[in-house]
């Protein structure tokens, strides 16, 4: 099973079709080769194995992030490792 956590675009790198995203405080660079629509800073993406697979609405992203934060708070750090690793 794969979980896609909404990630916010914080930097755009057009020279190699990548962006830097923030996923629950963790920043990483991902490919946007699969995204056909224009991207802007602040957009939300779903990421899978280093590739953005879709752009999602901000309201949907924020609701999803709220649920992930609630779940993480409920299970704690050790429980999160079991869920996500």
N, C-alpha and C positions, 0 to 999 in steps of 0.2 A: 504494500500500500504506500502511496506517495502523498505527502501533504505539501500543498503549495501555500506558503505564507506570503501574503501581500508584501511587496517591497517597493519603497518609494525611490524614484529617480532623484539622485542628488548631484550627479555630474553626467554630462553627455560627451562622448568621445567619438565624433563623426569619422575621424580618420581610420578607425578600425571597426566601426559598427558595434561599439560597446557602450555601456553606461555603467556608472557606479550606482548601486542601490543600497539603501539602508533597510535591513530586515531585523526588526526588533533590536535596533542598536548595533547590529553587526554590518559593517560595510564591505561590499565585494563588487568586483567588476564582472559583468555578464554580457553575453552576446545578445544583440537585438536583431540578428539576421532574419528571424522568423516573424518579426513584427512589421506589418506593411504600412501601418499608419504613422504619421509624424508623432514624435515624442517631445515632451517639454519637461523641464524641471518640475518636480512635484507630482508627476503622474505616478500611478501605481501599476505594477506589473506582477504577474505570477511567474515564478522562476522554477525551472526543473533542470537539474544537473548542469547548471551554468548557462542555460538559455532562457531568455524571456519567451514564454509561450503564449501569453495574452496580456492585453492591457485591460484593466478593470476600472470601474467607476469608483470615485473616491468614497462615496457613502458605503458601498459594498465593502471596500477595503478596510475602512475604519471599523465597521461592524465586525468583520472577521478578526481584525487585530485585537479588538476588545475581547472577543471570545478566547483567542489564544492566550492573552494576558491573564484572563480569569482562570483558564485551565492550568497555566503554569503556576499561578499563585496557589491553586488548590492542591496540586500534586507535589510542589516543591522541586528543588534542584535535582534530587535523586530520581524522583518520579519522572521528571522531564527527560532525563537521560534514557530511561526505559522506554518512554513514548517515542522519542525522536531518533534513537540510534538503533 
